[in-house]
Amino acid sequence: CLLPPPVDEATEVVNLAPRIVPESLTPDPTEGPKVMSTACESYPFFARITDPDQSDTLFWRVFLDYHRDEAPTLTEIQTLTPDPNSLLSVDLIQFSVSPNDERLIGDGRINETHMVELLVSDRPFDADPIAPEGRVIDDEEGLIDSFIWTVEITDEVRPCPSGGSSL
């Protein structure tokens, strides 16, 4: 009697979530809310993002006070394509936030606490207006990570960050 050789069962491919590296966040969230002066043009934000699935393209966008906006103004979707020649699995991204953005200061909301959210996905965001708008991804197997900075807007004149000149 001949028995076939033992066959290893194929391992199931599991999609792993993209990650925002907490230690890389600038401004540093452990310092409390970032105070932004309306006398400055913009403030830079930085984060390192990674995905254990090194072949995944990452998609990211930023929301300002999303929780207050009944019809959110959607920001442009940014794409980070993996580089097969790179040994690094972490990429630095940057975006700027204007303290004079209507989503932050509209309806006289200066001197309130606001939210700046970075949302990262390993699948494209759905273009249809499906609730929660701008946050739904095309593929049900897709995964996300997000981080929210708290910011406070003030009319007080303060030093502007380099590259974020005074108005």
C-alpha positions in Angstrom: 0.0 0.0 0.0 1.4 3.3 -1.0 0.6 6.5 0.9 1.1 9.9 -0.6 3.8 12.0 1.1 2.6 14.3 3.8 1.5 17.7 2.5 1.8 20.8 4.6 -1.5 22.7 4.6 -1.3 26.1 3.0 -1.2 28.9 5.5 -4.0 31.3 5.2 -2.9 34.8 4.1 -4.0 37.3 6.7 -4.1 41.0 6.1 -2.4 43.0 8.9 -3.3 46.6 9.7 -1.2 49.6 8.8 0.2 51.4 11.7 1.0 55.0 12.7 4.2 54.9 14.8 3.3 56.8 18.0 6.9 57.8 18.9 7.2 59.6 15.5 4.3 62.0 15.9 5.1 65.7 15.7 3.8 67.7 17.3 4.3 65.4 20.3 0.9 64.5 21.6 2.3 63.9 25.1 2.9 67.7 25.5 -0.9 68.4 25.5 -2.9 70.3 22.9 -0.9 72.1 20.2 -1.6 75.8 20.4 -1.9 77.4 16.9 -2.0 81.1 16.4 -4.2 82.6 13.7 -1.2 85.0 13.0 0.6 82.0 11.4 -0.1 80.6 8.0 0.2 76.9 8.8 1.7 74.3 11.1 3.4 71.1 10.0 2.4 67.7 11.3 4.6 64.6 10.8 4.0 60.9 11.3 5.8 57.7 10.3 3.4 55.0 8.9 4.1 51.4 8.2 2.4 48.2 7.2 3.6 44.7 8.1 2.3 43.6 4.7 5.2 45.3 2.8 3.4 45.0 -0.6 0.4 47.1 0.6 -0.1 50.5 -0.9 -1.1 52.9 1.9 -3.8 55.6 1.5 -4.1 58.4 4.0 -6.1 61.6 4.5 -6.6 64.2 7.2 -9.8 65.4 8.9 -10.3 68.6 10.8 -13.0 68.6 13.4 -14.7 65.7 11.5 -17.1 65.1 14.5 -18.6 68.6 14.1 -19.1 68.6 10.4 -22.5 67.3 9.2 -21.3 67.4 5.5 -17.5 66.8 5.9 -15.3 68.6 3.5 -13.1 65.8 2.3 -9.4 66.3 2.0 -7.4 64.9 -0.8 -6.4 61.3 -0.5 -2.6 60.7 -0.4 -1.0 57.5 -1.6 2.2 55.8 -0.5 3.3 53.1 -2.8 5.7 50.5 -1.5 9.3 50.6 -2.8 10.4 47.0 -3.5 14.1 48.2 -3.4 13.8 49.8 0.0 14.9 48.0 3.2 12.8 50.4 5.3 9.3 49.5 6.1 8.4 52.8 7.6 7.7 56.1 5.7 7.6 59.6 7.0 4.6 61.6 5.9 3.9 65.3 6.4 0.9 67.6 6.1 0.1 71.1 7.1 -2.8 72.6 9.0 -3.9 76.2 8.7 -5.2 77.7 12.0 -7.4 79.9 9.8 -9.2 76.9 8.1 -13.0 77.5 8.3 -13.4 73.9 9.6 -11.6 75.0 12.7 -12.6 78.6 13.3 -16.0 78.7 11.6 -18.9 79.9 13.8 -16.5 81.7 16.1 -14.9 78.5 17.4 -11.6 80.2 18.3 -10.3 79.4 21.8 -11.9 75.9 21.7 -10.3 72.5 21.5 -10.2 71.0 18.0 -9.2 67.7 16.4 -6.8 67.0 13.6 -7.1 63.3 12.6 -4.8 61.3 10.4 -6.5 58.2 8.9 -4.4 55.5 7.2 -5.8 52.6 5.3 -4.3 49.7 3.4 -7.2 49.9 0.8 -8.5 52.8 -1.2 -11.2 55.0 0.4 -14.7 54.6 -1.2 -15.6 57.6 -3.3 -19.3 57.2 -2.7 -20.9 59.3 0.1 -21.4 56.3 2.4 -21.6 57.1 6.1 -19.2 57.8 7.8 -18.3 59.8 4.7 -14.6 59.8 3.7 -13.8 57.0 6.1 -15.2 53.9 4.4 -12.7 51.8 2.4 -13.5 49.8 -0.8 -12.6 46.4 0.5 -14.1 44.8 3.5 -10.8 43.1 4.3 -9.0 46.5 4.4 -7.8 47.8 7.7 -7.2 51.3 9.1 -5.3 53.1 11.8 -5.9 56.6 13.0 -4.5 59.2 15.3 -6.1 62.4 16.6 -4.1 65.4 17.8 -5.9 68.0 19.9 -5.2 71.6 18.9 -6.3 75.0 20.3 -6.6 78.0 18.1 -5.8 81.4 19.5 -5.7 85.0 18.1 -2.7 85.6 20.4 0.5 86.3 18.4 3.0 83.5 18.9 6.1 82.4 17.1 5.3 80.6 13.9 7.0 77.3 13.0 9.7 77.5 10.4 8.0 77.2 7.0 4.7 78.4 8.5 5.3 82.1 8.2 3.2 84.9 9.6 0.3 86.2 7.6 
